[in-house]
């Protein structure tokens, strides 16, 4: 229905939106803006001493107030009437005054932990205090009001209670406020000024320290971002180098072979060109995966998503890699030792890149020779080795720059692995990598 009304189950018309709005306002008023403070032991000791001092002074005031003679107004002046004989104090009045003073003072022990509740207790004690003895709860009320303003996370109720405290003490009570002796007036003026000045200085120092910490944190974050960008660039550069170098080397050899036999043996030329095509497709697949990692988080509409990207190659793809190189005419033998078991994807990718780099070097520099690829699964290590017997330099031998081995060393160092690449005494070249399995699993877990 219109007008913010709703019909209930019993047919009555209710103002449901109004009730919801009132409930929301009530929640905003009651909801704390922060957690309750947690005082330290030193804070509790200070509050106990403060409560004890105020309590002793208030109790003394309660006892002394019962001995004050009655007063009369003469010509607009208040003058005490000298009693004919000492008055007898009322035990019930004395006990009541002492009880009110003790309750108001003892409540101050919890003024930091429950500031709003303490203020309410002191306000109640103030409301039952006789009008002729305002000093019973005046100082307790002042301390409780300050504590509620300083420590209470319930701001609206605290502010409302402070207004009530001011009205209760200074407006609606028909009593005189305690008179401060003249010798204490400078103290009451200087102490708040000193406390305020010290608080302002402390706030300024903490603000400056906070700004310095924020600036240092921003610099650290900027430096961490710069290092992350450089690390990512280096990783992508390694991936691109490993992918492009291997596949382009194989394609160059196949294209050269096709050119030589095209006139005399078209069938062999066709097979070589098919191998070039397969190598190009494999290179594009890996390149698409490497570059797709950069846009996987936010793919463009209509572009390739994560499902279109091939998984990173691992040890399971070593045999296919060997077969592609074998198709170029290089004699390659693959040997697997130990018990096969799943390893972290980063370790398998690193081992695959070692085999790829070793075979690329063999294709470039050991044309006509033979290559042995060994993958050994040890108890606590993985060892990969590519050994060639040497041969003639291929067409791509002159374009090497050594970046492939540098990238492999950096890649293996992440998992605590080592790389050995050197010429053999009897001829040929040897590339071997060893990766500790336990350390690599710990790295992947991080």
Secondary structure, 3 states (H helix, E strand, C coil): CCCCCEECCCCCEECHHHHHHHHHHHHHHHCCCCCCCCCCHHHHHHHHHHHHHHHHHHHHHHHHHCCCCCEEEECCEEEECCCCCCCCCCHHHHHHHHHHHHHHHHHHHHCCCCHHHHHHHHHHHHHCCCCCCHHHCHHHHHHHHHHHHHHCCCHHHHHHHHHHHHHHHHCCCCCCCCCCCHHHHHHHHHHHHHHHHHHHHHHHHHHHHHHHHHHHHHHHHHHHHHHHHHHHHHHHHHHHHHHHHHHHHHHHHHHHHHHHHCCCCHHHHHHHHHHHHHHHHHHHHHHHHHHHCCCCCCCCCCCCCHHHCCCCCCHHHHHHHHHHHHHCCCEEEEEEEECCCCCCHHHHHHHHHHHHHHHHHHHHHCECCEEEEEEEECCCEEEEEEEECCCECCCCHHHCCCHHHHHHHHHHHHCCCEEEEEECCCCCEEEEEEEEHHHHHHHHHC
